[in-house]
Structures are given as C-alpha cells and as structure tokens.
Amino acid sequence: MFLLEGLVTLPWWGYVIAALVMTHITIAAVTIYLHRHQSHRALDLHPVISHFFRLWLWLTTG
C-alpha cells in the first residue's frame, strides 16, 4: 500500500493544490531571483532567501 500512496496520503484536490503551490514558488523564484536579482541586480536579496531560491530552482527545474 505504501508504494501506491507514498509518504503522504492526500485526496485528489490536495495533489492539485500542492502542484499549484510548487509551480507558484518556482515562477516566483525565476522572476525574483534569476531575473531581478541575478540578471539586472535590481534587488539585493538576503543570503538566506537567495540560497533558498537557488536550491529550489536546482530541485524543481531541468
């Protein structure tokens, strides 16, 4: 049963919400971290936030 359900058992709408939240964080990371912070240097991000965005993008993008 574990192999079918995984670590967390959610209803179908729970998976949809989780996917939407993860997609939103990824889009925000690309927009804020890569575009505004890295490309244009328009924002000065705290190192903790910068490392979080960097790690998130490493884990979620190809």
CHARMM-style PDB file with segment names, atoms N, HN, CA, C and O in Angstrom:
ATOM      1  N   MET     1       0.817  -1.196   0.000  1.00  0.00      PROA
ATOM      2  CA  MET     1       0.000   0.000   0.000  1.00  0.00      PROA
ATOM      3  C   MET     1       0.863   1.263   0.000  1.00  0.00      PROA
ATOM      4  O   MET     1       0.490   2.270  -0.601  1.00  0.00      PROA
ATOM      5  N   PHE     2       2.021   1.209   0.676  1.00  0.00      PROA
ATOM      6  HN  PHE     2       2.324   0.390   1.164  1.00  0.00      PROA
ATOM      7  CA  PHE     2       2.909   2.374   0.733  1.00  0.00      PROA
ATOM      8  C   PHE     2       3.369   2.792  -0.659  1.00  0.00      PROA
ATOM      9  O   PHE     2       3.460   3.983  -0.957  1.00  0.00      PROA
ATOM     10  N   LEU     3       3.660   1.811  -1.509  1.00  0.00      PROA
ATOM     11  HN  LEU     3       3.586   0.843  -1.268  1.00  0.00      PROA
ATOM     12  CA  LEU     3       4.146   2.136  -2.845  1.00  0.00      PROA
ATOM     13  C   LEU     3       3.075   2.805  -3.700  1.00  0.00      PROA
ATOM     14  O   LEU     3       3.402   3.554  -4.621  1.00  0.00      PROA
ATOM     15  N   LEU     4       1.819   2.549  -3.412  1.00  0.00      PROA
ATOM     16  HN  LEU     4       1.554   1.940  -2.664  1.00  0.00      PROA
ATOM     17  CA  LEU     4       0.745   3.165  -4.175  1.00  0.00      PROA
ATOM     18  C   LEU     4       0.435   4.581  -3.709  1.00  0.00      PROA
ATOM     19  O   LEU     4       0.097   5.438  -4.525  1.00  0.00      PROA
ATOM     20  N   GLU     5       0.545   4.837  -2.409  1.00  0.00      PROA
ATOM     21  HN  GLU     5       0.820   4.140  -1.746  1.00  0.00      PROA
ATOM     22  CA  GLU     5       0.132   6.122  -1.856  1.00  0.00      PROA
ATOM     23  C   GLU     5       1.289   7.052  -1.536  1.00  0.00      PROA
ATOM     24  O   GLU     5       1.086   8.267  -1.516  1.00  0.00      PROA
ATOM     25  N   GLY     6       2.475   6.555  -1.288  1.00  0.00      PROA
ATOM     26  HN  GLY     6       2.639   5.568  -1.304  1.00  0.00      PROA
ATOM     27  CA  GLY     6       3.612   7.397  -0.955  1.00  0.00      PROA
ATOM     28  C   GLY     6       3.639   7.766   0.512  1.00  0.00      PROA
ATOM     29  O   GLY     6       2.955   7.148   1.328  1.00  0.00      PROA
ATOM     30  N   LEU     7       4.430   8.772   0.850  1.00  0.00      PROA
ATOM     31  HN  LEU     7       4.986   9.274   0.188  1.00  0.00      PROA
ATOM     32  CA  LEU     7       4.575   9.187   2.243  1.00  0.00      PROA
ATOM     33  C   LEU     7       3.344   9.897   2.781  1.00  0.00      PROA
ATOM     34  O   LEU     7       2.984   9.734   3.947  1.00  0.00      PROA
ATOM     35  N   VAL     8       2.697  10.688   1.924  1.00  0.00      PROA
ATOM     36  HN  VAL     8       2.990  10.820   0.977  1.00  0.00      PROA
ATOM     37  CA  VAL     8       1.544  11.478   2.349  1.00  0.00      PROA
ATOM     38  C   VAL     8       0.337  11.054   1.523  1.00  0.00      PROA
ATOM     39  O   VAL     8       0.398  11.002   0.295  1.00  0.00      PROA
ATOM     40  N   THR     9      -0.742  10.755   2.199  1.00  0.00      PROA
ATOM     41  HN  THR     9      -0.792  10.797   3.197  1.00  0.00      PROA
ATOM     42  CA  THR     9      -1.977  10.404   1.509  1.00  0.00      PROA
ATOM     43  C   THR     9      -2.859  11.643   1.443  1.00  0.00      PROA
ATOM     44  O   THR     9      -3.298  12.163   2.469  1.00  0.00      PROA
ATOM     45  N   LEU    10      -3.111  12.102   0.237  1.00  0.00      PROA
ATOM     46  HN  LEU    10      -2.755  11.679  -0.597  1.00  0.00      PROA
ATOM     47  CA  LEU    10      -3.944  13.285   0.024  1.00  0.00      PROA
ATOM     48  C   LEU    10      -5.099  12.926  -0.897  1.00  0.00      PROA
ATOM     49  O   LEU    10      -4.991  11.996  -1.696  1.00  0.00      PROA
ATOM     50  N   PRO    11      -6.203  13.657  -0.791  1.00  0.00      PROA
ATOM     51  CA  PRO    11      -7.253  13.497  -1.803  1.00  0.00      PROA
ATOM     52  C   PRO    11      -6.756  14.096  -3.125  1.00  0.00      PROA
ATOM     53  O   PRO    11      -5.720  14.759  -3.158  1.00  0.00      PROA
ATOM     54  N   TRP    12      -7.483  13.864  -4.187  1.00  0.00      PROA
ATOM     55  HN  TRP    12      -8.325  13.325  -4.160  1.00  0.00      PROA
ATOM     56  CA  TRP    12      -7.030  14.327  -5.497  1.00  0.00      PROA
ATOM     57  C   TRP    12      -6.827  15.833  -5.532  1.00  0.00      PROA
ATOM     58  O   TRP    12      -5.892  16.319  -6.167  1.00  0.00      PROA
ATOM     59  N   TRP    13      -7.701  16.578  -4.851  1.00  0.00      PROA
ATOM     60  HN  TRP    13      -8.461  16.183  -4.335  1.00  0.00      PROA
ATOM     61  CA  TRP    13      -7.571  18.033  -4.870  1.00  0.00      PROA
ATOM     62  C   TRP    13      -6.367  18.489  -4.051  1.00  0.00      PROA
ATOM     63  O   TRP    13      -5.850  19.581  -4.289  1.00  0.00      PROA
ATOM     64  N   GLY    14      -5.911  17.692  -3.102  1.00  0.00      PROA
ATOM     65  HN  GLY    14      -6.331  16.806  -2.909  1.00  0.00      PROA
ATOM     66  CA  GLY    14      -4.707  18.022  -2.346  1.00  0.00      PROA
ATOM     67  C   GLY    14      -3.470  18.008  -3.230  1.00  0.00      PROA
ATOM     68  O   GLY    14      -2.583  18.849  -3.087  1.00  0.00      PROA
ATOM     69  N   TYR    15      -3.417  17.044  -4.148  1.00  0.00      PROA
ATOM     70  HN  TYR    15      -4.138  16.361  -4.265  1.00  0.00      PROA
ATOM     71  CA  TYR    15      -2.301  16.985  -5.092  1.00  0.00      PROA
ATOM     72  C   TYR    15      -2.339  18.162  -6.064  1.00  0.00      PROA
ATOM     73  O   TYR    15      -1.295  18.694  -6.440  1.00  0.00      PROA
ATOM     74  N   VAL    16      -3.535  18.565  -6.466  1.00  0.00      PROA
ATOM     75  HN  VAL    16      -4.383  18.133  -6.161  1.00  0.00      PROA
ATOM     76  CA  VAL    16      -3.670  19.718  -7.358  1.00  0.00      PROA
ATOM     77  C   VAL    16      -3.182  20.982  -6.659  1.00  0.00      PROA
ATOM     78  O   VAL    16      -2.444  21.772  -7.249  1.00  0.00      PROA
ATOM     79  N   ILE    17      -3.588  21.178  -5.411  1.00  0.00      PROA
ATOM     80  HN  ILE    17      -4.187  20.537  -4.932  1.00  0.00      PROA
ATOM     81  CA  ILE    17      -3.155  22.357  -4.656  1.00  0.00      PROA
ATOM     82  C   ILE    17      -1.646  22.331  -4.434  1.00  0.00      PROA
ATOM     83  O   ILE    17      -0.988  23.363  -4.569  1.00  0.00      PROA
ATOM     84  N   ALA    18      -1.088  21.172  -4.098  1.00  0.00      PROA
ATOM     85  HN  ALA    18      -1.623  20.334  -3.989  1.00  0.00      PROA
ATOM     86  CA  ALA    18       0.361  21.061  -3.903  1.00  0.00      PROA
ATOM     87  C   ALA    18       1.110  21.402  -5.189  1.00  0.00      PROA
ATOM     88  O   ALA    18       2.125  22.098  -5.149  1.00  0.00      PROA
ATOM     89  N   ALA    19       0.620  20.919  -6.320  1.00  0.00      PROA
ATOM     90  HN  ALA    19      -0.204  20.353  -6.353  1.00  0.00      PROA
ATOM     91  CA  ALA    19       1.259  21.225  -7.601  1.00  0.00      PROA
ATOM     92  C   ALA    19       1.176  22.711  -7.918  1.00  0.00      PROA
ATOM     93  O   ALA    19       2.142  23.291  -8.414  1.00  0.00      PROA
ATOM     94  N   LEU    20       0.034  23.333  -7.637  1.00  0.00      PROA
ATOM     95  HN  LEU    20      -0.750  22.861  -7.234  1.00  0.00      PROA
ATOM     96  CA  LEU    20      -0.111  24.771  -7.888  1.00  0.00      PROA
ATOM     97  C   LEU    20       0.805  25.598  -6.991  1.00  0.00      PROA
ATOM     98  O   LEU    20       1.395  26.577  -7.446  1.00  0.00      PROA
ATOM     99  N   VAL    21       0.928  25.216  -5.727  1.00  0.00      PROA
ATOM    100  HN  VAL    21       0.448  24.420  -5.357  1.00  0.00      PROA
ATOM    101  CA  VAL    21       1.812  25.939  -4.803  1.00  0.00      PROA
ATOM    102  C   VAL    21       3.265  25.804  -5.242  1.00  0.00      PROA
ATOM    103  O   VAL    21       4.008  26.786  -5.238  1.00  0.00      PROA
ATOM    104  N   MET    22       3.673  24.598  -5.620  1.00  0.00      PROA
ATOM    105  HN  MET    22       3.070  23.801  -5.623  1.00  0.00      PROA
ATOM    106  CA  MET    22       5.054  24.400  -6.068  1.00  0.00      PROA
ATOM    107  C   MET    22       5.334  25.160  -7.360  1.00  0.00      PROA
ATOM    108  O   MET    22       6.419  25.716  -7.530  1.00  0.00      PROA
ATOM    109  N   THR    23       4.362  25.185  -8.269  1.00  0.00      PROA
ATOM    110  HN  THR    23       3.481  24.733  -8.131  1.00  0.00      PROA
ATOM    111  CA  THR    23       4.521  25.942  -9.506  1.00  0.00      PROA
ATOM    112  C   THR    23       4.629  27.430  -9.220  1.00  0.00      PROA
ATOM    113  O   THR    23       5.437  28.126  -9.836  1.00  0.00      PROA
ATOM    114  N   HSD    24       3.827  27.918  -8.297  1.00  0.00      PROA
ATOM    115  HN  HSD    24       3.171  27.353  -7.797  1.00  0.00      PROA
ATOM    116  CA  HSD    24       3.871  29.336  -7.941  1.00  0.00      PROA
ATOM    117  C   HSD    24       5.226  29.717  -7.342  1.00  0.00      PROA
ATOM    118  O   HSD    24       5.784  30.757  -7.691  1.00  0.00      PROA
ATOM    119  N   ILE    25       5.753  28.889  -6.450  1.00  0.00      PROA
ATOM    120  HN  ILE    25       5.300  28.044  -6.167  1.00  0.00      PROA
ATOM    121  CA  ILE    25       7.065  29.170  -5.853  1.00  0.00      PROA
ATOM    122  C   ILE    25       8.149  29.159  -6.926  1.00  0.00      PROA
ATOM    123  O   ILE    25       9.057  29.990  -6.893  1.00  0.00      PROA
ATOM    124  N   THR    26       8.068  28.234  -7.873  1.00  0.00      PROA
ATOM    125  HN  THR    26       7.331  27.559  -7.900  1.00  0.00      PROA
ATOM    126  CA  THR    26       9.061  28.158  -8.942  1.00  0.00      PROA
ATOM    127  C   THR    26       9.012  29.395  -9.826  1.00  0.00      PROA
ATOM    128  O   THR    26      10.056  29.949 -10.171  1.00  0.00      PROA
ATOM    129  N   ILE    27       7.818  29.833 -10.196  1.00  0.00      PROA
ATOM    130  HN  ILE    27       6.971  29.383  -9.915  1.00  0.00      PROA
ATOM    131  CA  ILE    27       7.688  31.034 -11.027  1.00  0.00      PROA
ATOM    132  C   ILE    27       8.195  32.260 -10.278  1.00  0.00      PROA
ATOM    133  O   ILE    27       8.869  33.108 -10.863  1.00  0.00      PROA
ATOM    134  N   ALA    28       7.877  32.362  -8.989  1.00  0.00      PROA
ATOM    135  HN  ALA    28       7.330  31.673  -8.514  1.00  0.00      PROA
ATOM    136  CA  ALA    28       8.377  33.486  -8.191  1.00  0.00      PROA
ATOM    137  C   ALA    28       9.893  33.447  -8.094  1.00  0.00      PROA
ATOM    138  O   ALA    28      10.540  34.493  -8.155  1.00  0.00      PROA
ATOM    139  N   ALA    29      10.475  32.256  -7.944  1.00  0.00      PROA
ATOM    140  HN  ALA    29       9.950  31.406  -7.895  1.00  0.00      PROA
ATOM    141  CA  ALA    29      11.932  32.138  -7.859  1.00  0.00      PROA
ATOM    142  C   ALA    29      12.593  32.572  -9.156  1.00  0.00      PROA
ATOM    143  O   ALA    29      13.613  33.260  -9.134  1.00  0.00      PROA
ATOM    144  N   VAL    30      12.023  32.179 -10.276  1.00  0.00      PROA
ATOM    145  HN  VAL    30      11.194  31.620 -10.294  1.00  0.00      PROA
ATOM    146  CA  VAL    30      12.590  32.585 -11.565  1.00  0.00      PROA
ATOM    147  C   VAL    30      12.485  34.092 -11.736  1.00  0.00      PROA
ATOM    148  O   VAL    30      13.445  34.743 -12.147  1.00  0.00      PROA
ATOM    149  N   THR    31      11.321  34.646 -11.421  1.00  0.00      PROA
ATOM    150  HN  THR    31      10.541  34.117 -11.087  1.00  0.00      PROA
ATOM    151  CA  THR    31      11.107  36.078 -11.609  1.00  0.00      PROA
ATOM    152  C   THR    31      11.953  36.914 -10.658  1.00  0.00      PROA
ATOM    153  O   THR    31      12.628  37.852 -11.080  1.00  0.00      PROA
ATOM    154  N   ILE    32      11.915  36.572  -9.384  1.00  0.00      PROA
ATOM    155  HN  ILE    32      11.367  35.810  -9.041  1.00  0.00      PROA
ATOM    156  CA  ILE    32      12.600  37.393  -8.381  1.00  0.00      PROA
ATOM    157  C   ILE    32      14.097  37.118  -8.361  1.00  0.00      PROA
ATOM    158  O   ILE    32      14.905  38.041  -8.455  1.00  0.00      PROA
ATOM    159  N   TYR    33      14.463  35.846  -8.239  1.00  0.00      PROA
ATOM    160  HN  TYR    33      13.806  35.096  -8.162  1.00  0.00      PROA
ATOM    161  CA  TYR    33      15.878  35.516  -8.055  1.00  0.00      PROA
ATOM    162  C   TYR    33      16.662  35.616  -9.361  1.00  0.00      PROA
ATOM    163  O   TYR    33      17.651  36.345  -9.433  1.00  0.00      PROA
ATOM    164  N   LEU    34      16.232  34.896 -10.386  1.00  0.00      PROA
ATOM    165  HN  LEU    34      15.429  34.304 -10.327  1.00  0.00      PROA
ATOM    166  CA  LEU    34      17.020  34.866 -11.614  1.00  0.00      PROA
ATOM    167  C   LEU    34      16.936  36.164 -12.400  1.00  0.00      PROA
ATOM    168  O   LEU    34      17.957  36.699 -12.834  1.00  0.00      PROA
ATOM    169  N   HSD    35      15.727  36.670 -12.584  1.00  0.00      PROA
ATOM    170  HN  HSD    35      14.898  36.235 -12.232  1.00  0.00      PROA
ATOM    171  CA  HSD    35      15.580  37.838 -13.450  1.00  0.00      PROA
ATOM    172  C   HSD    35      15.960  39.141 -12.751  1.00  0.00      PROA
ATOM    173  O   HSD    35      16.785  39.898 -13.263  1.00  0.00      PROA
ATOM    174  N   ARG    36      15.373  39.406 -11.604  1.00  0.00      PROA
ATOM    175  HN  ARG    36      14.703  38.791 -11.188  1.00  0.00      PROA
ATOM    176  CA  ARG    36      15.604  40.708 -10.972  1.00  0.00      PROA
ATOM    177  C   ARG    36      16.878  40.768 -10.153  1.00  0.00      PROA
ATOM    178  O   ARG    36      17.538  41.807 -10.120  1.00  0.00      PROA
ATOM    179  N   HSD    37      17.245  39.666  -9.483  1.00  0.00      PROA
ATOM    180  HN  HSD    37      16.710  38.822  -9.510  1.00  0.00      PROA
ATOM    181  CA  HSD    37      18.433  39.676  -8.627  1.00  0.00      PROA
ATOM    182  C   HSD    37      19.699  39.358  -9.421  1.00  0.00      PROA
ATOM    183  O   HSD    37      20.678  40.099  -9.340  1.00  0.00      PROA
ATOM    184  N   GLN    38      19.692  38.279 -10.176  1.00  0.00      PROA
ATOM    185  HN  GLN    38      18.896  37.677 -10.242  1.00  0.00      PROA
ATOM    186  CA  GLN    38      20.901  37.847 -10.875  1.00  0.00      PROA
ATOM    187  C   GLN    38      21.140  38.621 -12.175  1.00  0.00      PROA
ATOM    188  O   GLN    38      22.264  39.046 -12.441  1.00  0.00      PROA
ATOM    189  N   SER    39      20.108  38.805 -12.973  1.00  0.00      PROA
ATOM    190  HN  SER    39      19.195  38.460 -12.757  1.00  0.00      PROA
ATOM    191  CA  SER    39      20.305  39.436 -14.282  1.00  0.00      PROA
ATOM    192  C   SER    39      20.522  40.936 -14.193  1.00  0.00      PROA
ATOM    193  O   SER    39      21.505  41.458 -14.719  1.00  0.00      PROA
ATOM    194  N   HSD    40      19.611  41.628 -13.531  1.00  0.00      PROA
ATOM    195  HN  HSD    40      18.812  41.204 -13.103  1.00  0.00      PROA
ATOM    196  CA  HSD    40      19.651  43.087 -13.522  1.00  0.00      PROA
ATOM    197  C   HSD    40      20.258  43.687 -12.263  1.00  0.00      PROA
ATOM    198  O   HSD    40      20.559  44.880 -12.231  1.00  0.00      PROA
ATOM    199  N   ARG    41      20.442  42.878 -11.227  1.00  0.00      PROA
ATOM    200  HN  ARG    41      20.198  41.908 -11.253  1.00  0.00      PROA
ATOM    201  CA  ARG    41      20.925  43.372  -9.928  1.00  0.00      PROA
ATOM    202  C   ARG    41      20.030  44.499  -9.398  1.00  0.00      PROA
ATOM    203  O   ARG    41      20.499  45.420  -8.730  1.00  0.00      PROA
ATOM    204  N   ALA    42      18.737  44.406  -9.709  1.00  0.00      PROA
ATOM    205  HN  ALA    42      18.356  43.658 -10.252  1.00  0.00      PROA
ATOM    206  CA  ALA    42      17.786  45.416  -9.258  1.00  0.00      PROA
ATOM    207  C   ALA    42      17.370  45.188  -7.812  1.00  0.00      PROA
ATOM    208  O   ALA    42      16.934  46.124  -7.141  1.00  0.00      PROA
ATOM    209  N   LEU    43      17.499  43.955  -7.322  1.00  0.00      PROA
ATOM    210  HN  LEU    43      17.853  43.195  -7.867  1.00  0.00      PROA
ATOM    211  CA  LEU    43      17.159  43.631  -5.940  1.00  0.00      PROA
ATOM    212  C   LEU    43      18.397  43.135  -5.220  1.00  0.00      PROA
ATOM    213  O   LEU    43      19.263  42.487  -5.808  1.00  0.00      PROA
ATOM    214  N   ASP    44      18.464  43.449  -3.944  1.00  0.00      PROA
ATOM    215  HN  ASP    44      17.760  43.976  -3.467  1.00  0.00      PROA
ATOM    216  CA  ASP    44      19.523  42.918  -3.093  1.00  0.00      PROA
ATOM    217  C   ASP    44      18.852  41.981  -2.096  1.00  0.00      PROA
ATOM    218  O   ASP    44      18.273  42.428  -1.106  1.00  0.00      PROA
ATOM    219  N   LEU    45      18.933  40.684  -2.362  1.00  0.00      PROA
ATOM    220  HN  LEU    45      19.403  40.321  -3.167  1.00  0.00      PROA
ATOM    221  CA  LEU    45      18.263  39.693  -1.525  1.00  0.00      PROA
ATOM    222  C   LEU    45      19.148  39.264  -0.367  1.00  0.00      PROA
ATOM    223  O   LEU    45      20.373  39.225  -0.482  1.00  0.00      PROA
ATOM    224  N   HSD    46      18.512  38.945   0.743  1.00  0.00      PROA
ATOM    225  HN  HSD    46      17.517  38.977   0.836  1.00  0.00      PROA
ATOM    226  CA  HSD    46      19.220  38.384   1.895  1.00  0.00      PROA
ATOM    227  C   HSD    46      19.814  37.036   1.472  1.00  0.00      PROA
ATOM    228  O   HSD    46      19.186  36.310   0.702  1.00  0.00      PROA
ATOM    229  N   PRO    47      21.004  36.689   1.958  1.00  0.00      PROA
ATOM    230  CA  PRO    47      21.632  35.422   1.548  1.00  0.00      PROA
ATOM    231  C   PRO    47      20.776  34.179   1.812  1.00  0.00      PROA
ATOM    232  O   PRO    47      20.828  33.225   1.036  1.00  0.00      PROA
ATOM    233  N   VAL    48      19.999  34.176   2.881  1.00  0.00      PROA
ATOM    234  HN  VAL    48      19.956  34.952   3.511  1.00  0.00      PROA
ATOM    235  CA  VAL    48      19.146  33.013   3.163  1.00  0.00      PROA
ATOM    236  C   VAL    48      18.085  32.855   2.074  1.00  0.00      PROA
ATOM    237  O   VAL    48      17.835  31.743   1.609  1.00  0.00      PROA
ATOM    238  N   ILE    49      17.468  33.950   1.671  1.00  0.00      PROA
ATOM    239  HN  ILE    49      17.671  34.854   2.049  1.00  0.00      PROA
ATOM    240  CA  ILE    49      16.444  33.899   0.621  1.00  0.00      PROA
ATOM    241  C   ILE    49      17.082  33.525  -0.711  1.00  0.00      PROA
ATOM    242  O   ILE    49      16.527  32.738  -1.478  1.00  0.00      PROA
ATOM    243  N   SER    50      18.236  34.088  -0.973  1.00  0.00      PROA
ATOM    244  HN  SER    50      18.687  34.727  -0.350  1.00  0.00      PROA
ATOM    245  CA  SER    50      18.948  33.772  -2.207  1.00  0.00      PROA
ATOM    246  C   SER    50      19.296  32.287  -2.283  1.00  0.00      PROA
ATOM    247  O   SER    50      19.123  31.663  -3.330  1.00  0.00      PROA
ATOM    248  N   HSD    51      19.778  31.725  -1.193  1.00  0.00      PROA
ATOM    249  HN  HSD    51      19.918  32.232  -0.343  1.00  0.00      PROA
ATOM    250  CA  HSD    51      20.114  30.302  -1.176  1.00  0.00      PROA
ATOM    251  C   HSD    51      18.865  29.432  -1.286  1.00  0.00      PROA
ATOM    252  O   HSD    51      18.894  28.388  -1.938  1.00  0.00      PROA
ATOM    253  N   PHE    52      17.763  29.857  -0.652  1.00  0.00      PROA
ATOM    254  HN  PHE    52      17.740  30.705  -0.123  1.00  0.00      PROA
ATOM    255  CA  PHE    52      16.515  29.098  -0.781  1.00  0.00      PROA
ATOM    256  C   PHE    52      16.067  29.054  -2.231  1.00  0.00      PROA
ATOM    257  O   PHE    52      15.741  27.982  -2.741  1.00  0.00      PROA
ATOM    258  N   PHE    53      16.043  30.209  -2.912  1.00  0.00      PROA
ATOM    259  HN  PHE    53      16.308  31.080  -2.498  1.00  0.00      PROA
ATOM    260  CA  PHE    53      15.622  30.241  -4.313  1.00  0.00      PROA
ATOM    261  C   PHE    53      16.550  29.401  -5.183  1.00  0.00      PROA
ATOM    262  O   PHE    53      16.095  28.684  -6.073  1.00  0.00      PROA
ATOM    263  N   ARG    54      17.836  29.493  -4.925  1.00  0.00      PROA
ATOM    264  HN  ARG    54      18.206  30.076  -4.201  1.00  0.00      PROA
ATOM    265  CA  ARG    54      18.807  28.724  -5.703  1.00  0.00      PROA
ATOM    266  C   ARG    54      18.586  27.222  -5.515  1.00  0.00      PROA
ATOM    267  O   ARG    54      18.567  26.471  -6.490  1.00  0.00      PROA
ATOM    268  N   LEU    55      18.419  26.787  -4.272  1.00  0.00      PROA
ATOM    269  HN  LEU    55      18.434  27.397  -3.480  1.00  0.00      PROA
ATOM    270  CA  LEU    55      18.156  25.377  -4.001  1.00  0.00      PROA
ATOM    271  C   LEU    55      16.837  24.935  -4.629  1.00  0.00      PROA
ATOM    272  O   LEU    55      16.760  23.868  -5.237  1.00  0.00      PROA
ATOM    273  N   TRP    56      15.814  25.749  -4.482  1.00  0.00      PROA
ATOM    274  HN  TRP    56      15.876  26.617  -3.988  1.00  0.00      PROA
ATOM    275  CA  TRP    56      14.502  25.408  -5.039  1.00  0.00      PROA
ATOM    276  C   TRP    56      14.589  25.226  -6.555  1.00  0.00      PROA
ATOM    277  O   TRP    56      14.020  24.282  -7.105  1.00  0.00      PROA
ATOM    278  N   LEU    57      15.298  26.125  -7.222  1.00  0.00      PROA
ATOM    279  HN  LEU    57      15.760  26.891  -6.775  1.00  0.00      PROA
ATOM    280  CA  LEU    57      15.419  26.016  -8.670  1.00  0.00      PROA
ATOM    281  C   LEU    57      16.259  24.811  -9.075  1.00  0.00      PROA
ATOM    282  O   LEU    57      15.984  24.187 -10.100  1.00  0.00      PROA
ATOM    283  N   TRP    58      17.268  24.477  -8.294  1.00  0.00      PROA
ATOM    284  HN  TRP    58      17.491  24.983  -7.462  1.00  0.00      PROA
ATOM    285  CA  TRP    58      18.043  23.264  -8.570  1.00  0.00      PROA
ATOM    286  C   TRP    58      17.155  22.028  -8.483  1.00  0.00      PROA
ATOM    287  O   TRP    58      17.290  21.106  -9.288  1.00  0.00      PROA
ATOM    288  N   LEU    59      16.254  22.008  -7.513  1.00  0.00      PROA
ATOM    289  HN  LEU    59      16.145  22.757  -6.859  1.00  0.00      PROA
ATOM    290  CA  LEU    59      15.425  20.825  -7.284  1.00  0.00      PROA
ATOM    291  C   LEU    59      14.233  20.718  -8.236  1.00  0.00      PROA
ATOM    292  O   LEU    59      13.766  19.614  -8.516  1.00  0.00      PROA
ATOM    293  N   THR    60      13.740  21.847  -8.732  1.00  0.00      PROA
ATOM    294  HN  THR    60      14.119  22.744  -8.504  1.00  0.00      PROA
ATOM    295  CA  THR    60      12.468  21.807  -9.455  1.00  0.00      PROA
ATOM    296  C   THR    60      12.559  22.097 -10.947  1.00  0.00      PROA
ATOM    297  O   THR    60      11.577  21.896 -11.661  1.00  0.00      PROA
ATOM    298  N   THR    61      13.692  22.558 -11.438  1.00  0.00      PROA
ATOM    299  HN  THR    61      14.490  22.722 -10.858  1.00  0.00      PROA
ATOM    300  CA  THR    61      13.780  22.852 -12.872  1.00  0.00      PROA
ATOM    301  C   THR    61      14.814  21.954 -13.524  1.00  0.00      PROA
ATOM    302  O   THR    61      15.667  21.369 -12.856  1.00  0.00      PROA
ATOM    303  N   GLY    62      14.722  21.859 -14.828  1.00  0.00      PROA
ATOM    304  HN  GLY    62      14.029  22.334 -15.370  1.00  0.00      PROA
ATOM    305  CA  GLY    62      15.601  20.944 -15.541  1.00  0.00      PROA
ATOM    306  C   GLY    62      16.728  21.565 -16.207  1.00  0.00      PROA
ATOM    307  OT1 GLY    62      17.529  20.875 -16.837  1.00  0.00      PROA
TER     308      GLY     62
END
